[in-house]
């Protein structure tokens, strides 16, 4: 019909375009720091500083699923703490303890940035977001209890209450798509607290720390889905500080070193599926890099971050292999725990000599054949350094093989 404008075909609106493209009323490709249109025309390109980092709906669902596994480990009957002067004093105590963990010794700039992020920017953001505030309170109480040998009953109740509240508020924040900054930081703290709850479990028979692996993996993988991250923000600093770890983890030049974590008859190269080999090698590379960082005397405060990041190197298929008690997967987890135990990183982080992964390491040893369990005595030992009663072909024939789920 005359006078009626035809609808645009195949046009999608740019919701986060630069200010120049918005003013020109043209579609922006949102490439940063300069979009393609402004770059081509030589125009000034800038983005609205008020745009907030966003997460895709798929990523939010993934985060919600990882949170579900954590919530299953908690009781739902822990009520909220009553509003009172006593509660305020408790929260001040926990916040003060968190802040007091930051020391002012001269350190390299990247370590100083970690400290600012952890002990200044995160608490400041927590004052505006309940999910992050309660998660911080729960972790602070956990660390304080470890340092006190768990002797403060009132603090135990507070820890459990804030832990329950943190999970509830995090779920609400996910459903409402609230601040991605607070979501990411709260997810990190929740996964850290989950590790503390997992350590030294007395389950009989022993069960691998699947809840922590799933929760922490969801935390770190979601960061790769963040969009519209402005430079200079806490999230931008977090991504920048962790990027080198993930980049190095992709270096195939470390494959040979990664292979040394397992005996020859369990070599990752023997896995029949290429994708599974790559999934296992990524975990092996992460452990190799972690061991190198520990041997290079990287500051323990930074090494502790590497511990918490470990599940981020895992695929869903690898975690399924841990669930199925695949020998290679369990040995890699055991190797990592052994290195962590020998370096004393968790004792440093929780300010306690009582915290230990020994029960977990021994538990993993009970789940694998005796010939495989031998290598957990010494991280990185190879099969030819210890007597092996059976031939490689006999051993492999009797082991479950890691495969993708249909």
Beta strands, then each sheet from edge to edge (+ up, - down):
end
